[in-house]
Amino acid sequence: MNTFLNYLVVAALFALVLAPVALGVVRERRIDRQLREAERGRRAAAGPPETESAARPVTATRRPHLRVWVRV
């Protein structure tokens, strides 16, 4: 019985340590999906610029090696 409880405690600690990682991965995938959908929508709605002086749209690019979002 003690061996089973020891394994149970180790599994619970393992789950507690990995829970934040799993939640972060799920959150990043959701954000990536939303950005892809927004990009597709922008491409579909994009047409020629109205004037030459139109401001350049702000885009967010992901730099995988930095794991941060940068405004360009």
Number of C-alpha atoms within 10 A of each C-alpha: 5 7 8 9 10 11 11 12 12 12 12 12 12 11 12 11 11 11 11 11 11 11 11 11 11 12 12 12 12 12 12 13 12 12 14 12 12 12 13 12 11 11 10 9 8 9 8 6 10 7 7 7 7 8 8 8 7 8 11 12 12 13 10 8 6 8 9 11 12 11 9 9
